[in-house]
Amino acid sequence: MKKLYLIFISLTLINCTSSSSQDKSKDKPEQLRFVDGYNMDLVHAQGKTIKDRFLPPTGYERESYKEKEFGYFLEHLPLKPIQDLVTYYNGRTKERRDIYASVIDLPIGKRDLHQCADAVMRLRADYLYQNKRYDEIHFDLLSDGKPKYYKQFVNGDYSYPKYWKYLEYIFSYANTASLHDELTTIKSLEDVHIGDTFVQKGNPIGHAIIVVDMVVNPENGQKLVLMAQSYMPAQELQIINNPINKSLSPWYVLSGEVIRTPEWKFYPENLKTWN
């Protein structure tokens, strides 16, 4: 068992390393106000949740979600003060503020486990746990592709400490490859919904990010999304900036053959949804 654990920890450690260099944006409109990679006019700094802090661009509006829907949960994720830096598991900070616009205020533990795919799975699990949908909490393991069920793991102990032990087990034995194979591919970027995930398992490295908010233009149906990621080493979830369209940042238009984020690039076929 220990040998298998070391093997999968090694796979996790290469899960979210940096991809090839990204094209830098040449968009520098002088009339807009930028700070740390995002358009200040689209950010309400005092907002304490995703929904309250990030303003829809002109002509766009949010859809309404019921309180127990995944979209509602994601839009109401708590945020740290706007000036706060991302913190790693070891207490150090991620100084590259051009990468992210805000930090999601959730604990990540003291081990180097809460990386990219782990953070995505954690948000899905947190949503189900908060709503006591314990039967639905399960994730496929990399070793055999079979699901590991939360209820089986905790054996009747639904306390948060036991829940976190389950998550750290999943973090250790699942990664981008297993998540990629577990989720269902979305055929078109136009069909994106809040909660969907870009996941690339790579060869041998990969990355995953999750759509945590979405707005729609009612006149033409165009969607804009906000996306969040963790990375390597284990770190807090962060709302990522848009390095290609700074006037829109941190919102993204999902179109074209490549979706470029500050630390990775994805392709349309990488968009997945939960079963």
C-alpha positions in Angstrom: 0.0 0.0 0.0 2.8 2.4 0.9 4.5 1.7 -2.4 1.3 2.5 -4.3 0.9 5.7 -2.2 4.3 6.9 -3.2 3.6 6.2 -6.9 0.4 8.2 -6.9 1.8 11.0 -4.8 4.5 11.3 -7.5 1.8 11.4 -10.2 0.0 14.1 -8.2 3.2 16.2 -8.0 3.5 16.4 -11.8 -0.2 17.0 -12.1 -0.1 20.8 -12.4 3.4 21.9 -13.6 3.7 24.8 -16.0 2.9 24.3 -19.6 4.6 25.9 -22.6 5.0 29.6 -22.7 1.8 31.6 -23.3 1.2 34.4 -25.8 1.0 37.7 -24.1 -1.8 40.1 -24.7 -1.1 43.1 -26.9 -4.4 44.7 -25.8 -3.6 47.9 -23.9 -6.6 50.3 -24.2 -5.6 53.5 -22.4 -9.1 54.5 -21.4 -9.6 51.5 -19.1 -8.3 51.1 -15.6 -6.3 48.0 -14.9 -4.7 46.7 -11.8 -2.9 43.4 -11.4 -4.3 42.0 -14.7 -8.0 42.8 -14.5 -10.3 45.6 -15.4 -11.1 47.5 -12.2 -14.5 48.6 -13.6 -15.6 45.0 -13.5 -14.7 44.4 -9.8 -16.4 45.6 -6.7 -13.5 45.4 -4.3 -15.7 45.2 -1.1 -17.7 42.3 -2.4 -17.3 39.2 -0.1 -18.5 36.6 -2.5 -17.9 35.9 -6.2 -21.4 37.2 -7.1 -20.9 40.4 -5.1 -17.4 41.1 -6.2 -17.4 40.5 -9.9 -19.7 42.7 -12.0 -21.2 41.6 -15.3 -20.0 43.6 -18.3 -22.5 45.9 -19.9 -25.2 44.0 -21.7 -24.7 40.8 -19.7 -26.7 39.4 -16.7 -26.5 36.4 -14.4 -28.9 33.6 -14.5 -30.9 32.8 -11.3 -30.1 29.6 -9.3 -32.0 28.0 -6.5 -30.3 27.9 -3.2 -29.4 24.2 -3.4 -28.1 24.3 -7.0 -24.4 24.0 -7.8 -24.5 27.4 -9.5 -25.8 29.1 -6.4 -23.1 27.4 -4.3 -20.3 28.5 -6.6 -21.5 32.1 -7.0 -21.6 32.5 -3.2 -18.1 31.1 -2.5 -16.5 33.4 0.1 -13.6 35.6 -1.0 -10.7 37.0 1.0 -10.1 40.8 0.9 -9.2 42.0 -2.5 -5.5 42.7 -1.6 -4.8 39.2 -0.1 -2.3 37.0 -1.8 -2.8 33.3 -2.6 -1.3 31.2 0.2 0.5 27.9 -0.3 0.1 24.9 2.0 3.3 25.8 3.7 2.3 29.4 4.4 4.3 31.0 1.7 2.5 33.3 -0.8 2.0 33.5 -4.5 3.2 37.0 -5.4 2.2 36.9 -9.1 -1.0 39.1 -8.8 -1.2 39.3 -12.6 -2.4 35.6 -12.5 -5.4 36.0 -10.2 -8.0 38.6 -9.3 -9.1 37.2 -5.9 -8.6 34.4 -3.5 -11.4 32.0 -2.5 -11.5 31.8 1.3 -11.5 28.1 1.9 -9.0 26.0 4.0 -6.6 23.8 2.0 -4.9 21.7 4.8 -1.2 21.5 5.7 -0.1 18.9 3.1 1.0 19.4 -0.5 -2.2 17.8 -1.9 -4.7 20.5 -2.7 -3.5 21.1 -6.3 -5.5 21.7 -9.5 -7.8 18.6 -10.0 -8.0 18.2 -6.3 -9.4 21.7 -5.9 -12.0 21.0 -8.6 -13.1 17.8 -6.9 -13.1 19.5 -3.6 -15.6 22.2 -4.7 -17.9 19.5 -6.1 -17.6 17.5 -2.9 -18.1 20.6 -0.7 -21.3 21.4 -2.5 -22.7 17.9 -2.0 -21.5 17.7 1.6 -23.1 21.1 2.5 -26.4 19.8 1.1 -26.0 16.4 2.9 -26.1 14.5 -0.4 -23.6 12.1 0.9 -24.5 9.2 -1.5 -23.4 11.4 -4.4 -19.9 12.1 -3.1 -17.5 9.8 -4.9 -14.5 10.1 -7.3 -12.7 7.6 -9.5 -9.2 6.5 -8.4 -6.3 6.5 -10.8 -5.2 3.0 -10.0 -8.3 1.1 -11.2 -10.8 3.8 -12.5 -13.3 2.7 -9.8 -15.1 5.2 -7.6 -14.2 5.7 -3.9 -17.4 6.5 -2.0 -17.5 9.0 0.8 -20.1 7.1 2.8 -18.1 3.9 2.7 -14.9 5.7 3.7 -16.4 7.5 6.8 -18.6 4.6 8.0 -21.2 6.8 9.6 -18.9 9.6 10.8 -20.1 12.7 8.9 -18.0 15.2 10.9 -15.9 17.7 9.0 -12.5 16.3 10.2 -13.5 12.9 8.8 -14.8 14.5 5.6 -11.4 16.2 5.2 -9.6 12.9 5.7 -11.7 11.5 2.8 -10.8 14.5 0.6 -7.0 14.1 1.3 -7.4 10.4 0.4 -8.9 11.4 -2.9 -6.3 14.1 -3.4 -3.6 11.4 -3.0 -5.1 8.8 -5.3 -6.9 10.8 -8.0 -5.5 13.5 -10.4 -6.2 15.2 -13.7 -6.0 11.9 -15.6 -8.7 10.2 -13.5 -10.9 13.2 -13.4 -10.6 13.6 -17.2 -11.7 10.1 -17.7 -14.5 10.3 -15.1 -16.3 13.4 -16.5 -18.4 13.7 -19.7 -17.0 15.8 -22.6 -19.1 18.8 -23.7 -19.4 18.9 -27.5 -19.5 22.6 -27.9 -18.1 25.6 -25.9 -21.5 27.2 -26.4 -23.0 24.6 -24.1 -20.8 25.6 -21.1 -22.5 26.0 -17.8 -21.4 27.1 -14.3 -19.7 24.2 -12.6 -18.2 22.7 -15.8 -14.5 22.0 -15.9 -11.6 22.3 -18.3 -9.4 19.3 -17.6 -6.4 18.2 -19.6 -4.6 15.1 -18.4 -1.5 15.7 -20.5 1.4 13.4 -21.3 2.6 13.2 -18.6 1.3 16.5 -17.0 -2.1 18.1 -16.9 -4.2 20.9 -15.4 -7.8 21.6 -14.4 -9.8 24.7 -13.8 -13.5 25.2 -13.0 -16.2 27.6 -14.2 -17.4 29.3 -11.0 -19.7 32.0 -12.5 -21.3 32.8 -15.8 -23.2 35.7 -17.3 -25.3 35.8 -20.6 -26.1 38.4 -23.1 -29.9 38.0 -23.6 -29.8 39.6 -27.0 -27.4 37.2 -28.7 -27.0 34.4 -26.1 -23.2 34.9 -25.7 -21.8 33.6 -22.5 -18.9 34.9 -20.4 -17.4 32.9 -17.6 -15.2 33.3 -14.5 -12.8 30.5 -13.8 -10.9 29.3 -10.7 -7.9 27.1 -10.2 -5.4 25.8 -7.7 -1.9 24.9 -8.9 1.4 23.4 -7.8 2.5 23.3 -5.1 -0.8 23.0 -3.2 -2.4 26.4 -2.9 -5.7 28.3 -2.3 -8.2 28.5 -5.1 -8.0 31.7 -7.1 -10.1 33.5 -9.6 -7.9 33.7 -12.7 -7.3 36.7 -14.9 -7.8 36.8 -18.6 -4.3 37.4 -20.1 -5.6 37.8 -23.7 -8.5 40.2 -23.2 -7.6 42.5 -20.3 -10.5 44.9 -21.0 -12.8 41.9 -20.1 -10.6 40.3 -17.4 -11.3 38.4 -15.3 -14.2 37.3 -17.5 -13.6 35.0 -20.5 -15.3 34.5 -23.8 -15.0 30.8 -24.6 -14.3 30.7 -28.4 -11.7 29.7 -30.9 -9.3 26.8 -31.0 -7.4 27.7 -27.8 -8.4 29.0 -24.4 -5.4 30.7 -22.9 -5.2 31.2 -19.1 -2.3 32.7 -17.2 -0.6 29.4 -16.5 -2.0 27.0 -19.1 -3.8 26.6 -22.4 -6.8 24.5 -23.0 -8.7 23.3 -26.1 -12.5 23.0 -26.7 -12.3 19.2 -26.3 -11.0 19.7 -22.7 -14.4 21.0 -21.5 -16.1 18.5 -19.2 -19.2 18.3 -17.1 -20.3 16.3 -14.0 -22.4 13.2 -14.6 
